[in-house]
Amino acid sequence: MAVSGTSNSSSTSNNTSTISGGASIANNFDQFLTLLTTQLKNQSPLDPLDTNQFTAQLVQFAGVEQQLKTNETLSSLLSLNAAGTATSAVGFIGSTVTADGATTRLENNKAEWQVNVPRGGSATITIKDSKGSVVQTLTKSLVAGDQTYTWDGTTSTAQKAPAGEYTVTIDARDAAGAAMTATTKISGVVDGVDFTGSIPTLKIGAISVPIDQVKSVVRAK
C-alpha cells in the first residue's frame, strides 16, 4: 500500500494572499478614518467637505472587505473539499475498481480488457508493451455491447510475454466495413494513491487511474 504526498502550496498561497489582503485593507481603512476625522475637525464652516465623496469611499472599502471575506470562505471550502476527496481516495485501497483505460497488467499469462462496441463486426487488436513495442496483432470477431477480451500473453512470435503492463488498441469495423469506436475498460486491485496531481490518482501496480475515470468499485471483504 502506498500513498504519495500532496502539495498544499497552492492553498497556502491563497490563504496567505487573503490574509495579507485583509491586513492591507484594514490598515488603509484605519488611515482613511483617521484622515476623515482630522479633516472634519478642521474643515471650514464656510466651505464644508463633500460628504458624498467620503460616503462613496466608505462603500468601496466595505465592498472590498466583503470580497476578501468571501475569498477567505471559498478558500476554506476548497481546502475542506480537497481533504474529503483525499480521504475518499484512500478508501479505495484494497478494492477492485473498473475504470476507463487501455493499459492493464499481464500476470500469470492472463490480461483482460472489457470492450464495448455499438454494433457487431470484427477488429484488429494490437497489443504493445510498456516501451511501446508491438508484441501481438490479431483479428477477432466482436458482438454488439459489452464483452471481455482475454489475452494469454502469447506474442506474435509464439513466445510468452513477461509479466508487466500492456496496452491494447482496437481498430473495429462493423459488418458493412464501416469504422466504429471501441471503448475499453480495465480492472484491478488498488494498492496506492497518488496525490501529486490536481485530482487523486489510484495506483494499480504501475498503472495510474484518475479517480474520476472509475466506473465501479468492489470493496474488499
N, C-alpha and C positions, 0 to 999 in steps of 0.2 A: 504494500500500500504506500502510495506516495502522494504528497500534497505540496505542490510548488508554491513558493511565497508570492505574495502580491504586493504591488507598489501602491502606497497611499499618497504619493507625491502630488497627484492632481487634486485630490480632495483637500490635502493640507494647504496647497497653494491657494485654492478657492477660499478656504476658511481664513487664511492669513490676509488675503485681499479684502475680504468682507470686514474683518476686524480693523485693519488699517484704515479702510474707507470710512468706517463708523467713527473711529477716533478723529479722523481728519474733519469730517462734517461737524462733529461735536465741538472741536476746537474753534472752527470757523464760526459756528453758531454763537458760541460764547463771546468771541471777539465782536461779532455783529451786534449782539445785545449790548455789550459794553459801549460800543461806538454809538448805538442808537440812544442809549440812556444819556451819554455825555452830550450828544447833540441836542436832545430835548431839553436838558437842563440849561444849556447855553444859547438856545435859539432866541432870536429877536421877536418880541411880541408883534412888531410891525411887519415882520417877514417870516412867518412860521414855515417849518419844514413841510414838504409834500408827503403827507401820511400815506397816500396811495402807493408811492414807490416802496415805502417800508413794508406795507401790507403785502405787496407783490413779492418782495424778497422773503418775507416770512413764509408765504405759501410755497415758494420754491424750496426753501430749506426743509419744510415739512415734507414735501414730495420726495426729495432726495433721501431723507431719513427713512421714510416709509419703504422706498425701493430697496435700501440697504437691508432693512429688517426682512423684507420678502426674500431677498437673495440669501440671507443667512438661513431662513427657514427652509428654502429649497435645497441648500447645501446639506442641511441636516437630514432631510428626507432622502436625498440621493445616497448619503452615507448609510442610512438605515436599510435602504433597498439593496445596496451592494452587499451589506453584511448578511441580509436574508438570502440573497442569491448564493452567496458563498456557502452558507450553512446547508442550503438545499442541495448544492452540487456535491458536497462531501457525503451527503446521504446516499448518493448513487454508488459509492464504493462497495463492491461485493455483489452488486446487482447485475443482471444481464439486460443489456439495452439493445434495442434495434434502432438504427439511425440511417439517414441518407448517407450514402458513401459508396465508393467503388474499391476501396482498399481493405482487405481483410487478411487474416493470418492463416497460413498453411501449417497445420500441426497434425502429426500422426497421419500424414498422407491424406489430409482432408481439409478443404477450404470451401466455404459456402457463400453464395450471394443470393439474395431474394430479388427476383427480376419481375418487372411488370411491363407489359406491352398492351396497347389498346386493341390490337387485332392479332389473329393467328398468322403465322408466317415462319420465316427462318431467320437465322442471324449468324454472322461471322463473329466469333468470340476470340478476342485477343487477350492474352494474359502476360503481364510484364512483372519483372521482379522489382525490388526496391531501388535498383540502379537504373530502371527504365528499359532494360533489355527484354526483348520478346522471348518468352520461354515456351509458349504454346499458342497455336492458332488452329481453330477448328470450326466446323459448321454444325449448328444444332437447330432442330425444329422448336418453335415456340407456340404456345396456346395463348389465347386472349386472357388477360388478367394476371394474377399473381402466380408465381411458380418459383421453385428453388433450383438453382444451378449448383451442382456439386462437382468440384474438381479433385481428382485423386492425386494430383501432384506430378502426373506423367508429363514430361516435356515433349517437344516436337522431335527430339532425338531418342525417344523411348526410355529416357533416364528418369529417375525420381528426383524432383526438385527438393532442395533442402528446406527445412522449416524456416519460416520468415514471412514478411509482408509481401503480398502480391495484389496487383491492381488489374481489374477487368475492364475491357472496353467492348461494347456490344453494338455492332452495326446491323440493325434489324430492318427487315423488309417484309411487307405483308404478302399475301398470296398473289396479288397482282403485280408485285415487284416494286411497289411504292415504299419509299423510306418512311420509317416511323420511329418515334422516340421510345427507347427502352430505359426505364429508370431502375436503379439498383439500390439495395439497402444491405447493410451488414449487421451482424450481431456479435456480441462478445461480453465478457465479464469486465466491469470497470475496476481497475486496480490503482487508480490515482486520479488526481485532479490538478490541472494547471491553471493558476490564477493570473498569469503574467499578461494575458491579452485583455481586450475590452470586455469579453464575456468569458466565463469559466469554460475550460476545455476538459472533457473527460478523456482519460487515457485507458486504452485497451492494449496493453503491451506498448509497442512503439507507435500505435495508431492513435491519432488525435481526433476527437469527435466534439465539435462545438455543441454546447448544451442545447442550443436552440434547434439542432437538427435531430434530436432524439424523438422517435416516434412512439416507442413503447418501452416499458420497464417491467421486468420480472424481479421482484425482490428476493434476495437470498433467504432461504428458510433456516 
